Amino acid sequence: MSQSSWWSPERHADRRPMLLARNRAQAAIRGYLAEADFVEVDPPALVVSPGNETHLHAFATQMIGNDGLVHPMYLHTSPEFAMKKLLAAGEARIAAFAHVWRNRERGPRHSPEFTMLEWYRAGEPYEVLMEDVAALARLAVIATGAALMRQGEVTCDPALPYDRLSVAEAFDRFAGIDLLATLTVAGLPDRDALAAQTARAGVVFAPDDTWSDIFSRVLSERVEPKLGIGRITVLDRYPACEAALARLCDDDPREAERFEVYACGVELANGFGELTDPAEQRRRFEADMNERERIYGERYPLDEDFLAALAHMPPASGIAMGFDRLVMLATGAPRISDVLWVPVADT
């Protein structure tokens, strides 16, 4: 028997306090959501489309009908499509602790299967979600008995007011890059303009990198390590070309109502003021799938039922949080596998 096996009694004894802390944090969060009149829902894991983001990799499977025909299916990468259909059906405040699956993702902060806490508020601005995340982080720390969130030697106090800055402000502050100057008035990316500034900033990128590739390099190398140090950071107003499923800002079409939340340099959550225009959402999906096919030689189908429901969805805000990462930081665990009751087996 390997001493490194998660089920060995000695290893389990080391992990058990963190696993019990996980349960306490989950109970505290469920209490918060119930107090705020959220209905907990249970989205299906088996879906016709796993999501349509360029670099998101799904687990594929098959469903065999009673007629013997084979239908391609996927394990979802997020419960987002199903939950938005529930908003279209008339629900107003919903939340889910959902197991989700993402391929090509494994490391100290990534597991191929993990728990996502996702919640939506119909008719409410996306800023309210920022307050939710800060409150849930405080609850997690209290539930685990910790004083601070921790990743290695880096700490974050969720009791302090969070910092909020736009992506453009962060690029200027941490990389000396004027990000909005690399976008047209309509929000279209100017690759050469960003490449020139990035080269001057000393960030290395490949000659065939796109605007999005270069943006991601600067974000991961220069910006993200500086976020959530000492207190939570809300990184707000993503560029329009990185909007995903978020609507554009009313005051500047170069930016979108998308934000991410960081603690100890670790991304915890991704939130949107939700896009409810099915034609625009279809355009984005198709563009992302074209790019996916160019890079990886494959594309995922669109969920036509989701696009039909989007036309009936009320204005809403939604957010997805990596629950395991939250527990990692609240317990100071060095690896995500330390806070999973049963980690996915190594192959």
FENURJO-V986609 format. One record per backbone hydrogen bond with DSSP energy under -0.5 kcal/mol. NH is the residue of the N-H (numbers start at 1). CO is the residue of the C=O. If there is no record, write none. Layout:
# FENURJO-V986609
[[NH;CO] [NH;CO]]
This chain:
# FENURJO-V986609
[[5;2] [8;5] [12;8] [13;9] [14;10] [15;11] [16;12] [17;13] [18;15] [19;15] [20;16] [21;17] [22;18] [23;19] [24;20] [25;21] [26;22] [27;23] [28;24] [29;25] [30;26] [31;27] [32;28] [33;29] [34;30] [35;31] [36;32] [37;34] [38;33] [39;93] [40;38] [41;95] [47;45] [47;74] [56;53] [57;55] [59;75] [60;58] [61;73] [63;71] [65;63] [65;69] [68;65] [71;63] [73;61] [74;47] [75;59] [76;45] [77;50] [83;79] [84;80] [85;81] [86;82] [87;83] [88;84] [89;85] [90;86] [90;87] [91;86] [94;120] [95;39] [96;118] [98;96] [98;116] [100;114] [101;76] [102;112] [103;57] [105;102] [107;110] [110;107] [114;100] [116;98] [116;114] [117;321] [118;96] [118;116] [119;319] [120;94] [121;317] [122;92] [123;315] [124;121] [128;125] [129;126] [130;126] [130;127] [131;127] [132;128] [133;129] [134;130] [135;131] [136;132] [137;133] [138;134] [139;135] [140;136] [141;137] [142;138] [143;139] [144;140] [145;141] [145;142] [146;141] [149;156] [150;329] [151;154] [154;151] [156;149] [157;230] [158;156] [160;157] [163;232] [165;234] [167;236] [167;237] [170;166] [171;167] [172;168] [173;169] [174;170] [175;171] [176;171] [176;172] [177;171] [179;177] [181;178] [182;179] [183;180] [184;188] [187;184] [190;182] [191;189] [194;190] [195;191] [196;192] [197;193] [198;194] [199;195] [200;196] [201;197] [202;198] [202;199] [203;198] [204;202] [209;206] [214;210] [215;211] [216;212] [217;213] [218;214] [219;215] [220;216] [221;217] [222;218] [223;218] [223;219] [224;219] [226;223] [227;224] [229;226] [230;155] [230;228] [233;262] [234;163] [235;233] [235;260] [236;165] [236;234] [238;258] [240;254] [242;239] [243;240] [246;243] [247;273] [249;252] [249;255] [255;252] [256;238] [257;247] [258;256] [259;271] [260;235] [261;269] [262;233] [263;266] [264;228] [265;227] [266;263] [268;261] [269;261] [270;320] [271;259] [272;318] [273;257] [274;272] [274;316] [275;245] [278;276] [281;277] [282;278] [283;279] [284;280] [285;281] [286;282] [287;283] [288;284] [289;285] [290;286] [291;287] [292;288] [293;289] [294;290] [295;291] [296;292] [297;292] [297;293] [298;292] [304;302] [307;303] [308;304] [309;305] [310;306] [311;307] [311;308] [312;309] [313;309] [313;310] [317;121] [318;272] [319;119] [320;270] [321;117] [322;268] [323;115] [323;321] [324;115] [326;322] [327;323] [328;324] [329;325] [330;326] [331;327] [332;328] [333;328] [336;108] [338;335] [339;336] [340;337] [341;339]]
